[in-house]
Amino acid sequence: MSATDWGPVIVSVALFILLSPGLLFQLPAKSRAVEFGNMSTSVISILVHSIIYFALLTILVIAIGIHVHT
């Protein structure tokens, strides 16, 4: 029986949920720099959130090395 590393999967899902544009915050917003909980999005905010997602995922999984073995 082999151990499976669930760390990258858990981190990816959590970051995807937290960094969905418009869910918790939207950066940049339509009228301000940041809006919280407005449930709307734009192309530029999707781009900004995906760059933040990639940076945090890289830091957490590769640099810090979060591992969850089952």
RAGIKA-V188436 format. One record per residue. N is the residue number from 1. PSI is psi in degrees with one decimal (999 if undefined). OMEGA is omega in whole degrees, 0 to 359 (999 if undefined). NEAR is the number of other ideal C-beta (glycine too) atoms within 8 Angstrom. Layout:
n->N psi->PSI omega->OMEGA near->NEAR
n->N psi->PSI omega->OMEGA near->NEAR
This chain:
n->1 psi->125.2 omega->183 near->2
n->2 psi->149.7 omega->178 near->3
n->3 psi->137.6 omega->180 near->6
n->4 psi->136.7 omega->180 near->6
n->5 psi->107.6 omega->182 near->8
n->6 psi->-0.3 omega->182 near->9
n->7 psi->-53.7 omega->179 near->10
n->8 psi->-33.4 omega->180 near->10
n->9 psi->-45.8 omega->181 near->7
n->10 psi->-44.5 omega->179 near->10
n->11 psi->-42.1 omega->180 near->12
n->12 psi->-45.3 omega->181 near->9
n->13 psi->-43.2 omega->180 near->8
n->14 psi->-44.8 omega->179 near->8
n->15 psi->-37.2 omega->179 near->12
n->16 psi->-42.4 omega->180 near->9
n->17 psi->-46.0 omega->184 near->8
n->18 psi->-31.0 omega->185 near->8
n->19 psi->16.0 omega->174 near->11
n->20 psi->124.6 omega->184 near->9
n->21 psi->128.2 omega->178 near->12
n->22 psi->-15.8 omega->181 near->10
n->23 psi->-63.7 omega->175 near->9
n->24 psi->-44.5 omega->179 near->7
n->25 psi->162.6 omega->176 near->8
n->26 psi->126.5 omega->183 near->14
n->27 psi->115.9 omega->350 near->11
n->28 psi->151.8 omega->179 near->9
n->29 psi->178.3 omega->182 near->11
n->30 psi->-39.4 omega->183 near->6
n->31 psi->-16.6 omega->181 near->4
n->32 psi->-179.9 omega->177 near->7
n->33 psi->-42.0 omega->181 near->5
n->34 psi->135.2 omega->172 near->9
n->35 psi->146.5 omega->182 near->10
n->36 psi->128.5 omega->174 near->7
n->37 psi->37.5 omega->182 near->8
n->38 psi->-9.9 omega->177 near->8
n->39 psi->32.2 omega->173 near->5
n->40 psi->167.5 omega->184 near->7
n->41 psi->169.2 omega->175 near->7
n->42 psi->170.1 omega->182 near->9
n->43 psi->-41.7 omega->181 near->5
n->44 psi->-36.0 omega->178 near->7
n->45 psi->-33.3 omega->175 near->14
n->46 psi->-42.1 omega->178 near->10
n->47 psi->-45.8 omega->180 near->8
n->48 psi->-44.6 omega->180 near->11
n->49 psi->-35.3 omega->178 near->12
n->50 psi->-34.0 omega->176 near->8
n->51 psi->-43.1 omega->177 near->8
n->52 psi->-42.3 omega->178 near->10
n->53 psi->-48.6 omega->181 near->11
n->54 psi->-41.9 omega->180 near->8
n->55 psi->-47.2 omega->180 near->8
n->56 psi->-39.7 omega->178 near->10
n->57 psi->-42.7 omega->178 near->12
n->58 psi->-43.7 omega->180 near->9
n->59 psi->-46.7 omega->185 near->9
n->60 psi->-39.1 omega->185 near->11
n->61 psi->-42.5 omega->185 near->12
n->62 psi->-52.4 omega->185 near->7
n->63 psi->-49.0 omega->180 near->7
n->64 psi->-37.5 omega->176 near->7
n->65 psi->57.7 omega->178 near->6
n->66 psi->124.9 omega->180 near->10
n->67 psi->136.7 omega->174 near->6
n->68 psi->106.4 omega->182 near->8
n->69 psi->137.6 omega->177 near->7
n->70 psi->999 omega->999 near->5
